[in-house]
Amino acid sequence: MIRVVATGTFDILHPGHLYYLEESRNLGDELSVIVARDANVKHKPRPILPEDQRLRMVRALKPVDHALLGDLHDMFRPIAEIRPEIITLGFNQHFDEEHLRQRLRERGLDAEVVRIPGYPGSLASSSKIIERILNTRTPPGPAGSPGEE
């Protein structure tokens, strides 16, 4: 059995997330998803949805066999427990693949690292969805206030 692990924040689920998880699942027989803890999201704005809700949403997706929250202190701990053959990265995840491979080897983990290409559709990022909402749903206000164009 080929085990695949996908990781991410998964804030405001959108077609890009689903594409990433479907493509990840297609690489093996079982897909486990590690959802980033709120406290560990430091490379971008804090998630809108709390970690327990993001985990619940990911668990409900058809391609996902297992989903769990990441470790607060050691991002490799859940990977060591799952022992996947493949770890997938989203097209915009900030990991350097070779550095990640080296860190995995240091932990005795021999997983292939595969970067999944981006979803070809529009609005395939939480930040773009938030931007669209703010631009189209913010009521006009007094001069100089948000929502005025």
GIMOPE-V94360 format. One record per run of one state. SS is the DSSP state (h for helix, s for strand, l for the rest). FROM is the first residue (numbers start at 1). LEN is the number of residues. Records with the same first field share a line. If there is no record, write none. Layout:
# GIMOPE-V94360
SS = FROM-LEN ; FROM-LEN
This chain:
# GIMOPE-V94360
l = 1-2 ; 9-6 ; 26-4 ; 36-2 ; 41-10 ; 60-6 ; 70-7 ; 83-3 ; 90-7 ; 107-5 ; 116-10 ; 138-12
s = 3-6 ; 30-6 ; 66-4 ; 86-4 ; 112-4
h = 15-11 ; 38-3 ; 51-9 ; 77-6 ; 97-10 ; 126-12
